[in-house]
């Protein structure tokens, strides 16, 4: 079992917290959107890493 998906999912959680914090502080929509996109990419990477594939 690899540690990478766990780290990616943890990073996604931290970034989601960052999005919430930025929104509460009144940051620009660009910075909120950028962090949100990074959170989605980390989440997608973590989930896709867990999907079993053919062991070649």
C-alpha positions in Angstrom: 0.0 0.0 0.0 1.4 3.3 -1.0 1.5 6.4 1.2 0.9 8.8 -1.8 -2.9 8.7 -1.9 -3.1 9.3 1.9 -0.8 12.3 1.5 -2.9 13.6 -1.5 -6.1 13.3 0.4 -4.6 15.0 3.5 -3.3 17.8 1.2 -6.8 18.1 -0.3 -8.3 18.5 3.2 -5.8 21.2 4.1 -6.5 23.1 0.9 -10.2 22.9 1.5 -9.6 24.5 4.9 -7.6 27.1 3.1 -10.5 27.9 0.8 -12.8 28.3 3.7 -10.3 30.5 5.5 -9.7 32.7 2.4 -13.4 33.1 1.8 -14.0 34.2 5.5 -11.1 36.7 5.2 -12.6 38.2 2.0 -9.7 37.2 -0.3 -10.0 37.7 -4.0 -12.1 35.3 -6.1 -9.0 34.4 -8.1 -7.0 33.2 -5.0 -10.0 31.3 -3.7 -10.6 29.7 -7.1 -6.9 28.8 -7.5 -6.8 27.1 -4.1 -10.1 25.3 -4.8 -8.8 24.0 -8.1 -5.6 22.7 -6.4 -7.8 21.0 -3.7 -9.9 19.3 -6.4 -6.8 18.1 -8.2 -5.3 16.7 -5.0 -8.6 15.0 -4.2 -9.0 13.6 -7.7 -5.4 12.4 -7.7 -5.8 10.7 -4.3 -9.0 9.0 -5.3 -7.7 7.9 -8.7 -4.6 6.5 -7.1 -6.7 4.2 -5.0 -8.7 2.7 -7.9 -7.2 -0.7 -8.6 -5.8 -1.2 -12.1 -4.1 -4.0 -13.9 -0.8 -5.0 -12.3 1.5 -5.0 -15.3 
